[in-house]
């Protein structure tokens, strides 16, 4: 019996080691692709195969980043955009989840609202920018509102669909013990939908960034979106690309955090 247990432990250790190797292998190639991309970019710009005025170069972007880091100007813009994105991300997700719960709780409301939500989701949110500015004014509220609007409807639709797809047998079993609707939701519907909720968070990371950057394009006087617009206006594409890279890294870090939460939550 102990031999079987030892063999199972050895096999488990072997599988874990193999999985770690696979992850390291994938990470190595991801890192290699990034390095090769920047090397190719630098060489093409240096040899003027691509226009260095339009596409700048990694070294110029790095020099500008260090300059702005030392004088402290980049901190305010980066923190402003990241804060707006986090607020839009959290509120958009929460409002979407609450709306999904309302749609599940009241089937009549879901039938009435479903076509309107689908149409609103298909609508280009940028077109709502002027209306949002009129409602909230040219302030941070408009930017955060863009971050919320661009994500909460798709969140509600996806999570509501997940609620609807929970196995009816689980619901019948818990109802047979006299469970109320709130108990059904708390003990069956929501726990079964957690993987979908986490997956929606991963989608919302990108949507929140898109909404906030678009909002900053329209009304902001600072932030990374403003730096992009300002860079275009003064034809400083090094500033534009530096801002884009900061946004990319920040969005990537947010995505990694959500993935970490997914691994911890879904496993449990």
One Martini backbone bead per residue (centre of mass of N, CA, C, O) as a GRO file, in nm:
protein
  268
    1UNK     BB    1   0.059   0.063  -0.021
    2UNK     BB    2   0.307   0.249   0.007
    3UNK     BB    3   0.401   0.213  -0.288
    4UNK     BB    4   0.158   0.345  -0.423
    5UNK     BB    5   0.186   0.618  -0.282
    6UNK     BB    6   0.472   0.679  -0.386
    7UNK     BB    7   0.401   0.667  -0.688
    8UNK     BB    8   0.193   0.897  -0.683
    9UNK     BB    9   0.387   1.116  -0.580
   10UNK     BB   10   0.591   1.091  -0.810
   11UNK     BB   11   0.391   1.153  -1.038
   12UNK     BB   12   0.303   1.428  -0.936
   13UNK     BB   13   0.587   1.555  -0.942
   14UNK     BB   14   0.628   1.509  -1.246
   15UNK     BB   15   0.387   1.676  -1.350
   16UNK     BB   16   0.463   1.945  -1.215
   17UNK     BB   17   0.740   1.969  -1.353
   18UNK     BB   18   0.631   1.964  -1.644
   19UNK     BB   19   0.449   2.217  -1.618
   20UNK     BB   20   0.675   2.415  -1.545
   21UNK     BB   21   0.833   2.377  -1.807
   22UNK     BB   22   0.612   2.473  -1.996
   23UNK     BB   23   0.583   2.758  -1.878
   24UNK     BB   24   0.880   2.841  -1.925
   25UNK     BB   25   0.876   2.796  -2.229
   26UNK     BB   26   0.655   3.002  -2.295
   27UNK     BB   27   0.787   3.248  -2.157
   28UNK     BB   28   1.045   3.250  -2.325
   29UNK     BB   29   0.901   3.305  -2.603
   30UNK     BB   30   0.762   3.562  -2.522
   31UNK     BB   31   1.020   3.718  -2.450
   32UNK     BB   32   1.161   3.679  -2.723
   33UNK     BB   33   0.953   3.830  -2.899
   34UNK     BB   34   0.987   4.103  -2.762
   35UNK     BB   35   1.289   4.139  -2.813
   36UNK     BB   36   1.278   4.109  -3.125
   37UNK     BB   37   1.089   4.345  -3.175
   38UNK     BB   38   1.276   4.572  -3.058
   39UNK     BB   39   1.520   4.513  -3.235
   40UNK     BB   40   1.380   4.553  -3.508
   41UNK     BB   41   1.283   4.838  -3.457
   42UNK     BB   42   1.561   4.967  -3.411
   43UNK     BB   43   1.691   4.889  -3.684
   44UNK     BB   44   1.478   5.010  -3.879
   45UNK     BB   45   1.510   5.299  -3.768
   46UNK     BB   46   1.819   5.338  -3.795
   47UNK     BB   47   1.803   5.259  -4.120
   48UNK     BB   48   1.531   5.387  -4.238
   49UNK     BB   49   1.302   5.180  -4.322
   50UNK     BB   50   1.162   5.338  -4.116
   51UNK     BB   51   1.011   5.612  -3.994
   52UNK     BB   52   1.143   5.782  -3.721
   53UNK     BB   53   0.917   6.000  -3.689
   54UNK     BB   54   0.671   5.796  -3.667
   55UNK     BB   55   0.818   5.531  -3.502
   56UNK     BB   56   1.068   5.572  -3.387
   57UNK     BB   57   1.229   5.432  -3.084
   58UNK     BB   58   1.321   5.262  -2.808
   59UNK     BB   59   1.544   5.463  -2.715
   60UNK     BB   60   1.372   5.721  -2.725
   61UNK     BB   61   1.153   5.623  -2.534
   62UNK     BB   62   1.336   5.570  -2.294
   63UNK     BB   63   1.450   5.857  -2.263
   64UNK     BB   64   1.175   5.993  -2.216
   65UNK     BB   65   1.091   5.826  -1.971
   66UNK     BB   66   1.327   5.906  -1.788
   67UNK     BB   67   1.276   6.210  -1.794
   68UNK     BB   68   0.979   6.192  -1.676
   69UNK     BB   69   1.064   6.040  -1.421
   70UNK     BB   70   1.260   6.257  -1.302
   71UNK     BB   71   1.039   6.504  -1.320
   72UNK     BB   72   0.739   6.357  -1.254
   73UNK     BB   73   0.513   6.376  -1.491
   74UNK     BB   74   0.421   6.070  -1.532
   75UNK     BB   75   0.278   6.002  -1.269
   76UNK     BB   76   0.015   6.162  -1.292
   77UNK     BB   77  -0.086   6.040  -1.560
   78UNK     BB   78  -0.079   5.740  -1.479
   79UNK     BB   79  -0.251   5.752  -1.218
   80UNK     BB   80  -0.502   5.872  -1.342
   81UNK     BB   81  -0.566   5.642  -1.545
   82UNK     BB   82  -0.559   5.400  -1.350
   83UNK     BB   83  -0.781   5.500  -1.162
   84UNK     BB   84  -1.007   5.525  -1.372
   85UNK     BB   85  -0.995   5.228  -1.460
   86UNK     BB   86  -1.055   5.091  -1.189
   87UNK     BB   87  -1.327   5.224  -1.144
   88UNK     BB   88  -1.460   5.135  -1.411
   89UNK     BB   89  -1.414   4.832  -1.370
   90UNK     BB   90  -1.564   4.790  -1.101
   91UNK     BB   91  -1.837   4.929  -1.169
   92UNK     BB   92  -1.902   4.778  -1.432
   93UNK     BB   93  -1.907   4.498  -1.301
   94UNK     BB   94  -2.114   4.545  -1.074
   95UNK     BB   95  -2.348   4.645  -1.250
   96UNK     BB   96  -2.359   4.393  -1.430
   97UNK     BB   97  -2.420   4.188  -1.205
   98UNK     BB   98  -2.675   4.321  -1.095
   99UNK     BB   99  -2.832   4.309  -1.363
  100UNK     BB  100  -2.821   4.000  -1.390
  101UNK     BB  101  -2.976   3.941  -1.130
  102UNK     BB  102  -3.236   4.089  -1.209
  103UNK     BB  103  -3.295   3.920  -1.466
  104UNK     BB  104  -3.316   3.649  -1.310
  105UNK     BB  105  -3.530   3.730  -1.090
  106UNK     BB  106  -3.687   3.885  -1.344
  107UNK     BB  107  -3.812   3.757  -1.626
  108UNK     BB  108  -3.977   3.996  -1.734
  109UNK     BB  109  -3.741   4.199  -1.746
  110UNK     BB  110  -3.570   4.036  -1.950
  111UNK     BB  111  -3.777   4.048  -2.184
  112UNK     BB  112  -3.787   4.359  -2.203
  113UNK     BB  113  -3.459   4.431  -2.203
  114UNK     BB  114  -3.300   4.259  -2.407
  115UNK     BB  115  -3.313   4.427  -2.679
  116UNK     BB  116  -3.187   4.687  -2.556
  117UNK     BB  117  -2.915   4.563  -2.469
  118UNK     BB  118  -2.825   4.466  -2.748
  119UNK     BB  119  -2.830   4.743  -2.886
  120UNK     BB  120  -2.640   4.889  -2.684
  121UNK     BB  121  -2.398   4.695  -2.731
  122UNK     BB  122  -2.379   4.761  -3.051
  123UNK     BB  123  -2.316   5.036  -2.986
  124UNK     BB  124  -2.111   5.297  -3.034
  125UNK     BB  125  -1.969   5.451  -2.760
  126UNK     BB  126  -1.836   5.703  -2.885
  127UNK     BB  127  -2.113   5.837  -2.968
  128UNK     BB  128  -2.173   5.907  -2.650
  129UNK     BB  129  -1.971   6.122  -2.561
  130UNK     BB  130  -2.128   6.397  -2.588
  131UNK     BB  131  -2.354   6.315  -2.391
  132UNK     BB  132  -2.176   6.264  -2.142
  133UNK     BB  133  -2.061   6.553  -2.129
  134UNK     BB  134  -2.334   6.693  -2.083
  135UNK     BB  135  -2.407   6.541  -1.820
  136UNK     BB  136  -2.103   6.553  -1.658
  137UNK     BB  137  -1.897   6.693  -1.802
  138UNK     BB  138  -1.549   6.801  -1.829
  139UNK     BB  139  -1.470   6.533  -1.646
  140UNK     BB  140  -1.394   6.250  -1.473
  141UNK     BB  141  -1.682   6.137  -1.490
  142UNK     BB  142  -1.686   6.090  -1.798
  143UNK     BB  143  -1.455   5.886  -1.808
  144UNK     BB  144  -1.577   5.676  -1.614
  145UNK     BB  145  -1.842   5.639  -1.771
  146UNK     BB  146  -1.707   5.512  -2.018
  147UNK     BB  147  -1.591   5.266  -1.864
  148UNK     BB  148  -1.871   5.158  -1.782
  149UNK     BB  149  -2.045   5.150  -2.047
  150UNK     BB  150  -1.846   4.954  -2.213
  151UNK     BB  151  -1.898   4.697  -1.985
  152UNK     BB  152  -2.182   4.636  -1.838
  153UNK     BB  153  -2.354   4.497  -2.059
  154UNK     BB  154  -2.175   4.253  -2.130
  155UNK     BB  155  -2.171   4.150  -1.844
  156UNK     BB  156  -2.474   4.101  -1.809
  157UNK     BB  157  -2.518   3.906  -2.052
  158UNK     BB  158  -2.309   3.684  -1.980
  159UNK     BB  159  -2.401   3.622  -1.684
  160UNK     BB  160  -2.695   3.562  -1.744
  161UNK     BB  161  -2.634   3.322  -1.927
  162UNK     BB  162  -2.498   3.157  -1.700
  163UNK     BB  163  -2.745   3.137  -1.519
  164UNK     BB  164  -2.924   2.984  -1.738
  165UNK     BB  165  -2.701   2.727  -1.765
  166UNK     BB  166  -2.773   2.598  -1.520
  167UNK     BB  167  -2.843   2.312  -1.387
  168UNK     BB  168  -3.162   2.208  -1.314
  169UNK     BB  169  -3.105   1.977  -1.110
  170UNK     BB  170  -2.986   2.150  -0.885
  171UNK     BB  171  -3.242   2.318  -0.839
  172UNK     BB  172  -3.436   2.084  -0.773
  173UNK     BB  173  -3.289   1.975  -0.527
  174UNK     BB  174  -3.296   2.236  -0.346
  175UNK     BB  175  -3.609   2.270  -0.367
  176UNK     BB  176  -3.683   1.995  -0.225
  177UNK     BB  177  -3.573   2.143   0.057
  178UNK     BB  178  -3.704   2.448   0.052
  179UNK     BB  179  -3.577   2.658  -0.117
  180UNK     BB  180  -3.518   2.965  -0.189
  181UNK     BB  181  -3.430   3.191  -0.421
  182UNK     BB  182  -3.184   3.300  -0.264
  183UNK     BB  183  -3.062   3.015  -0.209
  184UNK     BB  184  -3.027   2.932  -0.500
  185UNK     BB  185  -2.835   3.157  -0.575
  186UNK     BB  186  -2.617   3.124  -0.348
  187UNK     BB  187  -2.574   2.786  -0.387
  188UNK     BB  188  -2.585   2.770  -0.723
  189UNK     BB  189  -2.573   2.994  -0.939
  190UNK     BB  190  -2.318   3.159  -0.858
  191UNK     BB  191  -2.105   2.934  -0.816
  192UNK     BB  192  -2.142   2.821  -1.118
  193UNK     BB  193  -2.054   3.129  -1.240
  194UNK     BB  194  -1.761   3.211  -1.162
  195UNK     BB  195  -1.593   3.152  -1.421
  196UNK     BB  196  -1.748   3.369  -1.588
  197UNK     BB  197  -1.687   3.612  -1.412
  198UNK     BB  198  -1.378   3.597  -1.445
  199UNK     BB  199  -1.376   3.613  -1.756
  200UNK     BB  200  -1.510   3.895  -1.761
  201UNK     BB  201  -1.280   4.044  -1.623
  202UNK     BB  202  -1.076   4.005  -1.855
  203UNK     BB  203  -1.240   4.170  -2.059
  204UNK     BB  204  -1.274   4.438  -1.882
  205UNK     BB  205  -0.989   4.537  -1.888
  206UNK     BB  206  -0.994   4.634  -2.185
  207UNK     BB  207  -1.257   4.804  -2.179
  208UNK     BB  208  -1.173   5.010  -1.963
  209UNK     BB  209  -0.935   5.127  -2.121
  210UNK     BB  210  -1.090   5.220  -2.367
  211UNK     BB  211  -1.290   5.410  -2.225
  212UNK     BB  212  -1.082   5.599  -2.087
  213UNK     BB  213  -0.918   5.686  -2.335
  214UNK     BB  214  -1.155   5.807  -2.487
  215UNK     BB  215  -1.228   6.011  -2.266
  216UNK     BB  216  -0.948   6.157  -2.278
  217UNK     BB  217  -0.970   6.249  -2.568
  218UNK     BB  218  -1.220   6.446  -2.509
  219UNK     BB  219  -1.152   6.593  -2.189
  220UNK     BB  220  -0.866   6.580  -2.105
  221UNK     BB  221  -0.560   6.732  -1.930
  222UNK     BB  222  -0.481   6.437  -1.843
  223UNK     BB  223  -0.303   6.162  -1.912
  224UNK     BB  224  -0.244   5.920  -2.148
  225UNK     BB  225  -0.456   6.012  -2.355
  226UNK     BB  226  -0.360   6.305  -2.366
  227UNK     BB  227  -0.070   6.244  -2.464
  228UNK     BB  228  -0.155   6.131  -2.735
  229UNK     BB  229  -0.297   6.381  -2.843
  230UNK     BB  230  -0.062   6.579  -2.801
  231UNK     BB  231   0.143   6.425  -2.977
  232UNK     BB  232  -0.015   6.465  -3.241
  233UNK     BB  233  -0.030   6.780  -3.240
  234UNK     BB  234   0.312   6.798  -3.217
  235UNK     BB  235   0.451   6.549  -3.357
  236UNK     BB  236   0.507   6.333  -3.100
  237UNK     BB  237   0.561   5.993  -3.132
  238UNK     BB  238   0.718   5.921  -2.879
  239UNK     BB  239   0.494   5.998  -2.680
  240UNK     BB  240   0.277   5.814  -2.791
  241UNK     BB  241   0.434   5.537  -2.763
  242UNK     BB  242   0.489   5.558  -2.463
  243UNK     BB  243   0.190   5.558  -2.376
  244UNK     BB  244   0.114   5.288  -2.508
  245UNK     BB  245   0.316   5.113  -2.345
  246UNK     BB  246   0.206   5.180  -2.065
  247UNK     BB  247  -0.076   5.070  -2.119
  248UNK     BB  248   0.009   4.781  -2.190
  249UNK     BB  249   0.146   4.711  -1.921
  250UNK     BB  250  -0.094   4.776  -1.733
  251UNK     BB  251  -0.298   4.581  -1.864
  252UNK     BB  252  -0.124   4.327  -1.824
  253UNK     BB  253  -0.117   4.337  -1.512
  254UNK     BB  254  -0.421   4.320  -1.470
  255UNK     BB  255  -0.454   4.045  -1.612
  256UNK     BB  256  -0.268   3.883  -1.423
  257UNK     BB  257  -0.433   3.930  -1.166
  258UNK     BB  258  -0.694   3.795  -1.271
  259UNK     BB  259  -0.563   3.519  -1.328
  260UNK     BB  260  -0.485   3.465  -1.035
  261UNK     BB  261  -0.772   3.472  -0.924
  262UNK     BB  262  -0.875   3.242  -1.100
  263UNK     BB  263  -0.692   3.016  -0.994
  264UNK     BB  264  -0.782   3.040  -0.693
  265UNK     BB  265  -1.096   3.020  -0.732
  266UNK     BB  266  -1.151   2.775  -0.926
  267UNK     BB  267  -1.002   2.560  -0.760
  268UNK     BB  268  -1.198   2.602  -0.507
   0.00000   0.00000   0.00000
